[in-house]
Amino acid sequence: MDFPFEPYRIKVVERIHRVSREERAAHLERAGFNVFKVPSDAIYVDLLTDSGTSAMSDLQWGALMTGDEAYACSRSFADFESTIKDIFGYAHVIPTHQGRAAEGLLFSVMLKEGDVVPNNIHFDTTRANVEHVGATALDCVCDEGLDPTLEAPFKGNMSLAKLRRAFERYGRERIPLVMLTITNNSGGGQPVSLANVREVAAFCREMGVPLVFDACRFAENAWFIQQREAGCADKTILEICREMFALGEGCTMSAKKDALVNIGGFLCLNDPELAREVTNLLILREGFPTYGGLAGRDLAAVAQGLREVLDPDYLAYRIGQVARLGRRLDELGVPFLRPAGGHAIYLDARKALPHIPQEEFPAQVFTAALYLEGGVRAVEIGSLMFEHKDPETGRMVHPAMELVRLAVPRRVYTHTQLDYVAEICARVMELGKRLVGLEITYQPPALRHFTASLRPLGAAGLIREA
């Protein structure tokens, strides 16, 4: 057995309501074949995201009850700040209500129109916040990270060759920072090695630009380093985190992931002048510098969650549960990005539905079919999310991969429920060429996948008659 049993007892349960296939079909139609708009009461297993969907511990619930709601300089903020400094090591800790707020503050201060931000792969909100100020989000993931079938230990690594080419093409003056997302969410939840962080950090020092982490799943990334990287097996998760973050100049963080809470985030920086500018903007947009849009109880729950997430038993079970789902999918012949990610399995929709071209959104088709067939909600990470217009050629560019992410909430679902998910994935695979493509009927100007509406290209709906 390569992972332990659950390192916790279940003390509170929430009833799940089953809805019929006919009801699901009606919900899907009303939602414009976009599962973001399906009511949660009509979902059986919800793998839309692992963000803000964790089950909190007894100690976190206790922290909620004892949170200090003072407007300024509460003891909850003191605990929040000291815990973050202990793990991340940065000089300035700025609370925000979630990760995208931290991104928005950082990029509003650091970026201007025409700038370029390299990353291994930007996730959706990061990319949107970069582009909102007129800058370009540039992906520089290693080539291994773009091959769904390749088994490699650190497919989230940034390509130094691609990063160098970015500086050669755009010039140092147009690149005010480099980001590194750990684990690499858009690339299959794949980890970044400590060796790669060192290489990227050394290059950034050479170029005179700061390295900033997107640290949402930092503990999961540290666990992969401990398990897979030479020379790291005897290091604790905390030691690896400290070593990793010491190589950068700051981080953005959605606490809704590895801090095991339902709301919260923060921005860490070493540069005092930059921190001062960001804090001034924080006061305008989020709140006082010692609460940043959060209640004191939320700050307390984040601090406790950050301590809990470093537990090696928790991490072994959490990542082992995702790996187990991958093995079950493998047994059923469902293609996914290999190896299994830290927080999710990413189904390979191009391989699963080769008859549907990217302009007809194969990953969104698979996502809609998962809900229709079994009440399972996943999320598309493909052309609906990441198709974009090339600023130089004006042509539409599709992403390299069409993925369906099965993001597993922390401490929420059982093996039995995830086995059910695997069986529904196999059922969708069996539909094969009966599934038809989708077209967009409405889309907003940014982050369209959240609220877009679509319709099937087939007269009979999403599934043709046999």
Secondary structure, 3 states (H helix, E strand, C coil): CCCCCCCCCCCCCCCCCCCCHHHHHHHHHHCCCCHHHCCHHHCCEECCCCCCCCCCCHHHHHHHHHCCCCCCCCHHHHHHHHHHHHHHCCCEEEEECCHHHHHHHHHHHHCCCCCEEEECCCCHHHHHHHHHCCCEEEECECHHHHCCCCCCCCCCCECHHHHHHHHHHHCHHHCCCEEEECCEHHHCCECCCHHHHHHHHHHHHHHCCCEEEECCCHHHHHHHHHHHCCCCCCCCHHHHHHHHHCCCCEEEEECCCCCCCCCCEEEEECCHHHHHHHHHHHHHHCCCCCCCCCCHHHHHHHHHHHHHCCCHHHHHHHHHHHHHHHHHHHHCCCCECCCCCCCEEEEEHHHHCCCCCHHHCHHHHHHHHHHHHHCEECEEECHHHHCEECCCCCCEECCCCCEEEEECCCCCCCHHHHHHHHHHHHHHHHHHHHECCEEEEECCCCCHHHHCEEEECCCCCCECCC
